[in-house]
Structure formats: C-alpha cells, structure tokens
Amino acid sequence: MSQRPILLGIVGDSAAGKTTLTRGIAQVLGEENVTIICTDDYHKYDRIDRGRIGITALHPDCNHLDIMQQHLSLLQSGQPILKPNYSHKSGTFEAPTYIKPNRFIIIEGLLGYSTRAARDCYDVKVYLAPPESLRSQWKVKRDTQKRGYTEKQVLEEMRKREPDSAEFIRPQRSWADMVVSFCPPEPSPAANGHLNVKLVLRPTIPHPELTSVVGDDAPTRSAIRLGLDRDMGKPVDVLEIDGHATKDQVIHLERFICDELPALSNVCNPTGETDLGRVSGTTGEMIQSHPLAMTQLLIVYHMIKATRAL
C-alpha cells in the first residue's frame, strides 16, 4: 500500500441507519477498495451474560474499548488485525477474522468516538441522529424481521437502554465532522417513501463552499437550503435537502461538488445517472433518494480529499 488507509467513522444509536449508509458508501467507492469494521464486535459479554450481569451493550464497560482503539491504530498505519466477531442474530461470539486494510476503512458502530485515542484515528467522523420516533420504527422492523424478537421485546429493550443511550451514545455527536439526520417531512408523510435530510457541517474539516449553488438566491431553495445555525452550542452550517427534490434540482449541487474535486469524476456522471442514493423500496423495488445521494457524495468527497491530503 503506497499510503496509509483513510478511516471513516459512522457512529449512532442502534438502528440509526449506520449499516445502510456504510454499504451505500462502500458501493460508491468500490467494495474491493473498502474494509468495513463494526465496533459492536468488541462487546465483552454475550447476550446471556449481559442479561445476567444487568448491563447493556451500549455501556463502555460492556466493550473492549482498549482493544478497539488499538486495532484502529493498527489499521490506520496499514497493518492487519485479528478482529473479534459478534453475531447480532444469535447474541454469541464467533471465530475472529483476519483483516487486511484496504484503501478505505469504514468503522461503524455504537461507541466509535468514545475515547480520544479512537477519535484521533479517523480522517472523517459522521454521526447519525434520526428522530427517536423514526429510529424506534426502524429498530422494531429490523429486530423483529432479522433478529427474531417480538415487538414487545424490542420496545422493552429500548426502554432499558435509554439511560445508556443518553449518557454514552448521543454525546458522541459533539465529536462528529458531519451530523446526518434523516427525518420525515412535516406535516405530511415522506414523499414517495423518501425522507428529508439535515446535514450539520462543522468547521472541523473544510467542506465545499456551497453558497454559490444553494444560497438564498438559488432557484432550488424550495428543495435545498443552506444556512447558519448552532449545534451543541457551536456555530455550524446546515444543509437541508427535501425528499421531494428532483434530479434537475440536485444535479447542479452534485456537479458543483464533483468540480470541486476532479478525483470524484468516476463517482459523478455528467448525465446525472448514478448509483448514488439507491435504496430498496417498501415492495423491494430499487428507488433513488436524492437526499441520501447527496449525503453519500459529501462523505465520499471528504474521504477522497483526505487521500489527496496525504
């Protein structure tokens, strides 16, 4: 490897959309170029032991954070690791996996920013913060369909986890370069199943200068808005993209970002046809979400820009 890997962190509470975003970004970058690590694999206790001890998976004491940050440091320097494996389906541990880092590494999970040593390993840090009502819907759907729980069990587990979510998960938002909040449009349901997105852009990394393309005078203001706000007491830029945004409205923003970084030419298609933002609809068909596409593009922009900075 001619240069060290680029590490992207995607942190958020359970069922906040981390895996969906991770897989989409990996597809954009080329899965052969990406190593994906889940920090939930660093749990200390399996599901039975957690119940016996009375601790949730969200608590730092339930995780080998020292081993996690050691592995992040090794991966950042291009070295392989022997990663533990935790099965969310069975709630037990499986055989570890030998991992050699690729050009890009995506670290997704609950406690990825919980220590300073871990935070220092990332080139780009993203935090997912959907409204709790939406996250609850996602968690019930995922855990009942894929992990064998009943809806009652899922809601009870969320109730037990809430104190640890408030104390250990949500405060990690303060360390993120970007905060991503997908949410239903108000007051009507999501247009064609598409959610709005609100992107908090902190000045901890240099974001593209978007004012000229989505400023107050831009013709796309009905669907795309850029403004100033405060997040956790600090000034930030906020980019909002509505679910009803059309391809014609977002293509100018996409081209502007791609022109800012020519290395994105293999991601951006001049005709506007792209794999960005493709998700499975409620009936299994593939649909394209422009808010998701722009979120992916901005994150990929920062990852590729980090490679050039090296």
C-alpha positions in Angstrom: 0.0 0.0 0.0 1.6 3.3 -1.2 -0.1 5.3 1.6 -2.0 4.7 4.7 -5.7 3.9 4.6 -8.4 6.6 5.0 -10.7 5.9 8.0 -14.3 7.0 8.1 -16.3 6.7 11.3 -20.1 6.3 11.3 -21.5 6.3 14.8 -25.0 6.3 16.1 -27.5 4.5 18.3 -28.9 1.1 17.5 -30.9 1.1 14.2 -29.9 4.7 13.3 -29.1 3.7 9.8 -25.3 3.1 10.1 -25.1 -0.2 8.2 -27.3 1.2 5.3 -25.2 4.3 4.9 -22.0 2.2 5.2 -23.0 -0.2 2.5 -24.0 2.6 0.2 -20.7 4.4 0.6 -18.8 1.1 0.0 -20.7 0.6 -3.2 -19.8 4.1 -4.4 -16.1 3.7 -3.6 -16.0 0.1 -4.9 -16.3 -2.7 -2.5 -12.9 -4.0 -3.5 -11.4 -0.8 -2.1 -13.2 -0.8 1.2 -12.8 -2.6 4.5 -15.8 -2.5 6.9 -15.3 -2.9 10.7 -18.2 -3.0 13.2 -17.2 -1.8 16.7 -20.0 -3.8 18.1 -17.8 -6.8 17.6 -15.8 -5.6 20.6 -18.5 -6.5 23.1 -17.1 -8.1 26.3 -20.2 -10.2 27.1 -22.7 -12.2 25.0 -26.4 -11.6 25.2 -27.0 -14.1 28.0 -24.2 -12.7 30.2 -25.4 -9.2 29.7 -28.8 -10.2 31.0 -27.2 -12.0 33.9 -24.9 -9.1 34.8 -27.6 -6.4 34.2 -25.6 -4.3 31.7 -26.5 -3.1 28.2 -24.3 -3.3 25.1 -24.2 0.5 25.0 -22.3 0.8 28.2 -18.5 1.3 27.8 -17.9 -1.3 30.5 -19.5 -3.9 28.2 -17.0 -3.3 25.5 -13.2 -3.9 25.0 -12.6 -0.3 24.1 -8.9 -0.6 24.7 -8.6 -3.4 22.1 -10.9 -1.5 19.7 -8.7 1.6 19.8 -5.5 -0.5 19.4 -7.0 -2.1 16.3 -8.0 1.3 14.9 -4.4 2.5 15.3 -3.0 -0.6 13.6 -5.5 -0.2 10.7 -4.7 3.5 10.3 -1.0 2.5 9.9 -1.9 -0.1 7.3 -1.4 -3.1 9.5 -3.7 -6.2 9.7 -5.7 -7.1 12.8 -7.4 -10.2 14.1 -10.9 -8.8 14.6 -13.4 -10.4 17.0 -16.9 -11.3 15.7 -20.2 -10.8 17.5 -23.4 -12.3 16.0 -26.4 -10.0 16.5 -28.7 -12.8 15.4 -27.6 -15.4 18.0 -26.2 -13.0 20.6 -22.9 -15.0 20.8 -19.3 -14.7 19.7 -17.9 -16.4 16.6 -14.4 -17.1 15.4 -12.3 -14.0 14.8 -11.4 -12.8 11.3 -8.0 -11.8 9.9 -8.5 -8.4 8.4 -6.0 -6.6 6.0 -6.9 -3.0 5.4 -7.9 -1.7 2.0 -7.5 1.9 0.7 -10.6 3.0 2.6 -11.8 1.7 6.0 -15.3 2.4 7.3 -15.7 1.9 11.1 -19.4 1.8 12.1 -21.0 1.1 15.5 -22.2 2.4 18.8 -19.0 3.6 20.6 -16.6 4.5 17.9 -15.9 8.0 19.3 -16.0 7.1 22.9 -12.2 7.5 23.6 -9.8 10.2 22.5 -7.3 7.6 21.2 -10.1 6.2 18.9 -11.2 9.6 17.7 -7.7 10.5 16.7 -7.6 7.6 14.2 -10.4 8.9 11.9 -10.0 11.2 8.9 -13.7 11.8 8.7 -16.3 11.4 11.5 -20.0 11.1 10.9 -22.8 10.8 13.5 -26.3 9.6 12.6 -29.1 11.3 14.5 -32.6 10.4 13.2 -35.6 11.5 15.3 -36.2 8.9 18.1 -39.7 8.1 16.8 -38.2 7.1 13.4 -35.3 5.2 14.9 -37.8 3.3 17.1 -39.7 2.3 13.9 -36.5 1.2 12.2 -35.4 -0.8 15.2 -38.7 -2.6 15.7 -38.7 -3.5 12.0 -35.1 -4.7 11.9 -35.1 -6.7 15.1 -38.4 -8.4 14.5 -37.6 -9.3 10.9 -33.9 -10.2 11.2 -33.1 -10.9 14.8 -36.1 -12.9 16.0 -37.5 -10.5 18.6 -41.1 -9.6 19.2 -42.2 -6.0 19.0 -42.8 -6.0 22.8 -39.3 -7.3 23.4 -37.7 -4.6 21.2 -39.6 -1.8 22.9 -38.7 -3.1 26.3 -35.1 -3.4 25.4 -35.1 0.2 24.1 -36.6 1.3 27.4 -33.8 -0.4 29.3 -31.2 1.1 27.0 -32.4 4.7 27.1 -30.3 5.8 30.1 -27.1 4.5 28.4 -28.1 6.0 25.1 -28.4 9.4 26.7 -25.2 9.1 28.7 -22.8 7.3 26.3 -24.2 7.3 22.7 -25.8 10.7 22.0 -22.9 12.8 23.5 -20.6 11.4 20.7 -22.4 13.7 18.4 -20.2 16.5 19.6 -17.1 14.9 18.0 -18.5 14.5 14.5 -17.5 16.5 11.5 -20.9 15.8 10.0 -24.2 15.1 11.7 -26.7 13.4 9.5 -30.4 13.4 10.4 -32.9 11.7 8.1 -36.5 12.6 9.0 -40.0 12.5 7.6 -41.2 15.7 6.0 -43.6 17.7 8.1 -46.6 17.5 8.4 -47.2 15.0 5.6 -45.7 11.5 5.2 -42.5 11.0 3.3 -42.9 11.8 -0.4 -42.8 8.6 -2.4 -41.1 7.0 0.6 -38.3 9.5 0.6 -37.1 11.2 3.8 -35.7 14.7 4.1 -32.1 15.1 5.4 -30.5 17.7 7.5 -26.7 17.8 7.4 -24.9 19.6 10.1 -21.4 20.6 8.7 -18.9 21.5 11.4 -15.8 23.6 10.6 -13.6 20.8 11.9 -12.9 19.8 8.2 -13.1 22.0 5.1 -16.5 21.5 3.5 -17.0 22.6 -0.1 -18.2 26.2 -0.5 -21.8 25.7 -1.4 -23.2 29.2 -1.0 -23.0 30.0 -4.7 -25.0 27.0 -5.7 -27.6 26.6 -2.9 -27.5 30.1 -1.3 -30.5 32.3 -0.5 -30.9 33.3 -4.1 -30.6 29.8 -5.6 -33.7 28.7 -7.7 -33.6 25.3 -5.9 -34.4 26.9 -2.4 -37.8 25.2 -2.4 -36.0 21.8 -2.0 -32.4 22.6 -1.0 -31.4 25.1 1.6 -28.1 26.2 3.2 -28.0 28.2 6.4 -26.2 29.0 9.6 -27.2 27.5 13.0 -25.8 26.3 16.3 -25.3 22.6 17.2 -24.5 21.7 20.8 -23.7 25.4 21.4 -21.3 25.8 18.5 -21.8 27.6 15.1 -22.3 25.3 12.1 -23.5 25.3 8.5 -26.7 23.3 7.9 -27.6 21.9 4.5 -31.2 20.6 4.2 -32.4 18.6 1.2 -36.1 17.7 1.0 -37.3 14.2 -0.1 -39.3 15.8 -2.9 -36.2 17.3 -4.5 -35.9 16.4 -8.2 -33.0 15.2 -10.2 -32.9 18.6 -12.0 -32.7 20.4 -8.6 -29.9 18.3 -7.2 -27.8 17.8 -10.3 -26.3 21.3 -10.1 -25.2 20.6 -6.5 -23.8 17.3 -7.5 -21.8 18.8 -10.4 -20.5 21.6 -8.2 -19.2 19.2 -5.6 -17.6 17.0 -8.3 -16.0 20.0 -10.0 -14.5 21.0 -6.6 -12.6 17.6 -6.6 -11.9 16.2 -10.0 -10.9 12.8 -8.4 -14.7 12.3 -8.0 -15.1 12.0 -11.8 -15.7 8.3 -11.5 -18.5 8.9 -9.0 -20.3 11.7 -10.8 -21.9 11.0 -14.1 -22.3 14.0 -16.4 -25.8 12.8 -17.5 -27.0 12.7 -13.9 -27.4 8.9 -14.0 -25.7 7.5 -10.9 -25.8 4.7 -8.3 -25.7 7.3 -5.5 -28.7 7.1 -3.2 -30.2 3.9 -4.5 -32.2 2.0 -1.8 -34.7 -0.8 -1.8 -38.3 0.4 -1.6 -41.1 -1.0 0.6 -42.0 -3.5 -2.1 -38.4 -4.5 -2.9 -38.0 -2.2 -6.0 -34.9 0.0 -6.3 -35.6 3.7 -5.8 -33.3 6.7 -5.8 -33.3 9.1 -2.8 -31.7 12.4 -3.7 -31.1 13.4 0.0 -29.3 10.1 0.5 -27.3 10.6 -2.7 -26.1 14.0 -1.7 -25.2 12.7 1.8 -23.2 9.9 0.3 -21.5 12.2 -2.1 -20.4 14.7 0.6 -19.0 11.9 2.7 -17.1 10.4 -0.3 -15.9 13.9 -1.2 -14.2 14.1 2.2 -12.7 10.6 2.1 -11.2 11.2 -1.3 -10.0 14.7 -0.3 -8.3 13.1 2.7 -6.3 10.8 0.4 -5.1 13.8 -1.6 -4.1 15.5 1.6 -1.7 12.6 2.3 
